[in-house]
Amino acid sequence: MSDLLERLRTELPAEALITDPDVTASYAHDMASFCEAGTPAVVVLPRTVEQVQHVMRTATALRVPVVPQGARTGLSGAANASDGCIVLSLVKMDRILEISPVDRIAVVEPGVINAVLSRAVNEHGLYYPPDPSSWETCTIGGNIGTASGGLCCVKYGVTAEYVLGLDVVLADGRLLTTGRRTAKGVAGYDLTRLFVGSEGSLGIVVKAVLALKPQPPQQLVLAAEFPSAAAACDAVCRIMERGHTPSLLELMDRTTVRAVNELASMGLPETTEALLLCAFDTPDPAVDLAAVGALCTAAGATEVVPADNPAESELLLQARRMSLTALETVKSATMIDDVCVPRSRLGAMLEGTAAIAEEYGLTIGVCSHAGDGNTHPVVCFDHTDPDESRRARESFDAIMALGLELGGTITGEHGVGVLKKEWLARELGETGIELQRGIKAAFDPLGLLNPGKLF
């Protein structure tokens, strides 16, 4: 420990090092439940690329594991510390280095907050689409590490589709530049895409070149009430089958709606079994919403209400964004799943989740990026009750098994981390895991970067 600190101090300022155990403990884990976390030896908050390189060279020399972190808003344990590790928090590297309206790119450091970047590019008439529900606090580096998504993915896609290039500090301290600033480029293997979603296990992202889009018109939102989740999912299928391209297509079940109302008195309709939110940012969104409204009615909607203006639309989006926070108030703890299935199987996924909730005697609320088939079943339980905690964990696994049975994946945007290691092996199979481990060994032969995550 003394040797580690002595070496780190040779090229790091005193304020970049945290050794107080009461403080370092606060960096030990992200927001996931049921994920083990160790005790870090030190927390380092670098401000420059050179400082990150020094940390990695020191870690390699002393064979000390390094756990990269952003804002720790993750939900899989991917940022959890291991015993004796260096926690490398990138939150102080928070500069927007460049915004280019001509090239339609932004160049940023990893600690930039998603919402801060979004507002900055808006001032140039540009748009950075990825918008996780935690966008006011999560960082771009964390978004890249977990390949996060958001509410607008149904039209604009996920983080991976906006990362053009990266600067990455490798395990031995070397600096690697991947990708490009150009609109096109196919030189060599796509290492950029490989780092996206790697959860800090291959290298430390210290700079990102991000693609931007022209800022679209303000969107208008339609809210449709349904007597069942199956009817709402039928409406989703009809909307996509007819070729509509909504900027947002989200679903909240009855449990979620009630939790949001309880938390914030939003006035959402509590008599509904499923609330579908659909938005368009086209030049004339009212026309699109009218067409979608008719499809919702045909699928059995009991009420279809289009927003009259952007302010009303934003209020509905705020309700959706606070869904996970609201469900966290139902019981003392939650497990937030992240299963994505083909859109055509979304109804079966929600019906199956409801059956699992009944089987295990638990409250499970579901909010969903319905247009992507990406569901977030939230298992609510009392963490002080051993039996209820056991049932919560078992129900969580049952939901993942259901997703795989329906042709889906165990994670659409939250990542694997610690929480889903066993399930990643089931999804990828023996050969897939063997190849992934080989890639990990090529980038990190000593196994120092975020050990114990993924597999």
Backbone hydrogen bonds, N-H to C=O, Kabsch-Sander energy under -0.5 kcal/mol:
donor,donor_aa,acceptor,acceptor_aa,energy
5,L,1,M,-2.4
6,E,2,S,-2.3
7,R,3,D,-2.3
8,L,4,L,-2.5
9,R,5,L,-2.4
10,T,6,E,-0.6
10,T,7,R,-0.9
11,E,8,L,-1.2
12,L,8,L,-0.6
16,A,13,P,-1.8
17,L,14,A,-1.6
18,I,43,V,-2.6
23,V,20,D,-1.1
24,T,20,D,-2.9
25,A,21,P,-1.6
26,S,23,V,-1.2
27,Y,24,T,-1.5
28,A,25,A,-1.5
31,M,74,G,-1.9
36,E,34,F,-0.5
38,G,81,A,-3.4
41,A,85,C,-2.6
42,V,85,C,-1.3
43,V,18,I,-2.3
44,V,87,V,-3.2
45,L,16,A,-2.6
52,V,48,T,-1.6
53,Q,49,V,-2.5
54,H,50,E,-2.2
55,V,51,Q,-2.0
56,M,52,V,-2.2
57,R,53,Q,-2.5
58,T,54,H,-2.4
59,A,55,V,-2.7
60,T,56,M,-2.4
61,A,57,R,-2.4
62,L,58,T,-2.2
63,R,59,A,-0.9
64,V,59,A,-2.3
66,V,448,L,-3.1
67,V,86,I,-2.7
69,Q,88,L,-2.5
80,N,77,G,-1.6
81,A,28,A,-2.8
84,G,39,T,-3.0
85,C,82,S,-2.0
86,I,65,P,-2.6
87,V,42,V,-2.5
87,V,85,C,-0.6
88,L,67,V,-2.4
88,L,86,I,-0.7
89,S,44,V,-2.3
89,S,87,V,-0.8
90,L,69,Q,-2.5
90,L,88,L,-0.6
93,M,90,L,-1.4
94,D,92,K,-1.6
97,L,95,R,-0.8
97,L,107,V,-2.0
98,E,107,V,-1.6
100,S,105,I,-2.9
104,R,100,S,-1.6
105,I,100,S,-1.3
106,A,210,L,-2.1
107,V,98,E,-2.5
108,V,106,A,-0.5
108,V,208,A,-2.4
109,E,95,R,-2.3
111,G,93,M,-3.2
112,V,109,E,-1.4
114,N,138,C,-2.6
115,A,135,W,-2.4
117,L,113,I,-2.3
118,S,114,N,-2.4
119,R,115,A,-2.3
120,A,116,V,-2.0
121,V,117,L,-2.5
122,N,118,S,-1.6
123,E,119,R,-1.1
124,H,121,V,-1.5
125,G,122,N,-1.9
126,L,121,V,-2.3
127,Y,213,K,-2.5
135,W,132,P,-1.9
137,T,134,S,-2.4
138,C,134,S,-3.0
140,I,112,V,-2.6
141,G,110,P,-2.9
143,N,139,T,-2.4
144,I,140,I,-2.5
145,G,141,G,-2.4
146,T,142,G,-2.0
147,A,143,N,-0.7
147,A,144,I,-0.6
148,S,143,N,-2.1
151,L,131,D,-1.2
153,C,150,G,-0.8
155,K,152,C,-1.4
156,Y,152,C,-2.5
157,G,153,C,-1.6
159,T,148,S,-2.2
161,E,158,V,-1.6
162,Y,159,T,-2.6
163,V,159,T,-0.6
163,V,160,A,-0.7
164,L,162,Y,-0.9
164,L,209,V,-2.7
165,G,209,V,-1.4
166,L,178,T,-1.2
167,D,207,K,-2.5
168,V,166,L,-0.5
168,V,176,L,-3.2
169,V,204,I,-2.8
170,L,168,V,-0.6
170,L,174,R,-3.1
171,A,443,F,-0.6
173,G,170,L,-2.0
176,L,168,V,-3.3
176,L,174,R,-0.6
178,T,166,L,-3.1
178,T,176,L,-0.5
180,R,164,L,-1.2
188,G,186,V,-0.7
191,L,189,Y,-1.9
194,L,190,D,-1.1
195,F,191,L,-1.7
196,V,192,T,-1.4
197,G,144,I,-2.7
198,S,195,F,-2.1
199,E,145,G,-2.4
201,S,198,S,-1.7
204,I,169,V,-2.9
205,V,203,G,-0.6
206,V,167,D,-3.0
207,K,167,D,-1.3
208,A,108,V,-2.5
209,V,165,G,-3.0
210,L,106,A,-3.3
210,L,208,A,-0.6
211,A,162,Y,-2.7
212,L,104,R,-2.5
213,K,127,Y,-2.5
215,Q,125,G,-2.5
220,L,280,F,-2.0
222,L,278,C,-3.3
223,A,305,V,-2.6
224,A,276,L,-2.6
225,E,303,E,-2.9
226,F,274,A,-2.1
232,A,228,S,-1.7
233,C,229,A,-2.5
234,D,230,A,-2.0
235,A,231,A,-1.9
236,V,232,A,-1.9
237,C,233,C,-2.2
238,R,234,D,-2.2
239,I,235,A,-2.6
240,M,236,V,-2.3
241,E,237,C,-2.6
242,R,238,R,-1.9
243,G,240,M,-1.5
244,H,239,I,-1.6
247,S,279,A,-2.1
248,L,279,A,-1.1
249,L,151,L,-0.5
250,E,277,L,-2.6
251,L,368,S,-2.4
252,M,275,L,-2.3
253,D,366,V,-2.5
254,R,273,E,-1.5
257,V,253,D,-2.5
258,R,254,R,-2.4
259,A,255,T,-1.9
260,V,256,T,-2.4
261,N,257,V,-2.3
262,E,258,R,-2.3
263,L,259,A,-2.0
264,A,260,V,-2.7
265,S,261,N,-2.5
270,E,268,L,-0.7
272,T,269,P,-0.9
273,E,226,F,-2.2
274,A,226,F,-1.2
275,L,252,M,-3.1
276,L,224,A,-2.8
276,L,274,A,-0.5
277,L,250,E,-3.3
278,C,222,L,-2.4
278,C,276,L,-0.5
279,A,248,L,-2.5
280,F,220,L,-1.9
287,V,284,D,-1.0
288,D,284,D,-1.1
289,L,285,P,-2.9
290,A,286,A,-2.0
291,A,287,V,-1.8
292,V,288,D,-2.3
293,G,289,L,-2.8
294,A,290,A,-1.8
295,L,291,A,-1.5
296,C,292,V,-2.5
297,T,293,G,-2.3
298,A,294,A,-2.2
299,A,295,L,-1.5
300,G,297,T,-1.3
301,A,296,C,-2.5
302,T,225,E,-2.1
303,E,225,E,-1.0
305,V,223,A,-3.3
307,A,221,V,-3.2
313,S,309,N,-1.9
314,E,310,P,-2.6
315,L,311,A,-1.7
316,L,312,E,-1.7
317,L,313,S,-2.0
318,Q,314,E,-2.3
319,A,315,L,-1.7
320,R,316,L,-1.8
321,R,317,L,-2.6
322,M,318,Q,-1.7
323,S,320,R,-1.6
326,A,322,M,-2.8
327,L,323,S,-2.4
328,E,324,L,-1.4
329,T,326,A,-1.5
330,V,327,L,-1.2
331,K,327,L,-0.6
333,A,381,F,-1.8
335,M,379,V,-1.8
337,D,335,M,-0.7
337,D,377,P,-3.1
339,V,375,T,-0.9
340,C,409,T,-1.8
341,V,373,G,-2.7
345,R,342,P,-2.4
346,L,343,R,-1.7
349,M,345,R,-2.0
350,L,346,L,-2.3
351,E,347,G,-2.5
352,G,348,A,-2.4
353,T,349,M,-2.1
354,A,350,L,-2.1
355,A,351,E,-1.8
356,I,352,G,-2.0
357,A,353,T,-2.3
358,E,354,A,-1.9
359,E,355,A,-2.5
360,Y,356,I,-2.3
361,G,357,A,-0.6
361,G,358,E,-0.6
362,L,357,A,-2.3
363,T,380,C,-0.8
364,I,362,L,-0.6
365,G,378,V,-1.8
367,C,376,H,-1.3
368,S,251,L,-2.7
369,H,374,N,-2.7
370,A,368,S,-1.8
371,G,249,L,-2.1
372,D,369,H,-2.1
373,G,369,H,-0.8
373,G,370,A,-0.8
374,N,369,H,-1.7
375,T,339,V,-3.1
375,T,373,G,-0.7
376,H,367,C,-2.4
378,V,365,G,-3.7
379,V,335,M,-2.9
379,V,377,P,-0.6
380,C,363,T,-2.7
380,C,378,V,-0.6
381,F,333,A,-2.4
383,H,381,F,-0.8
385,D,382,D,-1.7
389,S,385,D,-2.6
390,R,386,P,-2.2
391,R,387,D,-2.4
392,A,388,E,-2.2
393,R,389,S,-2.2
394,E,390,R,-2.4
395,S,391,R,-2.5
396,F,392,A,-2.1
397,D,393,R,-2.0
398,A,394,E,-2.1
399,I,395,S,-2.1
400,M,396,F,-1.8
401,A,397,D,-2.4
402,L,398,A,-2.1
403,G,399,I,-2.2
404,L,400,M,-2.1
405,E,401,A,-2.3
406,L,402,L,-1.7
407,G,404,L,-1.7
408,G,403,G,-2.7
409,T,340,C,-2.6
412,G,338,D,-1.0
418,V,76,S,-2.1
419,L,76,S,-2.5
420,K,416,V,-2.1
421,K,418,V,-1.1
424,L,420,K,-2.3
425,A,421,K,-1.6
426,R,422,E,-1.3
427,E,423,W,-2.3
428,L,424,L,-2.8
429,G,425,A,-2.1
432,G,428,L,-0.7
433,I,429,G,-2.4
434,E,430,E,-2.2
435,L,431,T,-2.2
436,Q,432,G,-2.1
437,R,433,I,-2.5
438,G,434,E,-1.7
439,I,435,L,-1.9
440,K,436,Q,-2.3
441,A,437,R,-2.3
442,A,438,G,-1.6
443,F,439,I,-1.6
444,D,440,K,-2.7
447,G,444,D,-1.8
450,N,66,V,-3.4
450,N,448,L,-0.7
453,K,450,N,-1.1
454,L,417,G,-2.0
455,F,453,K,-2.7
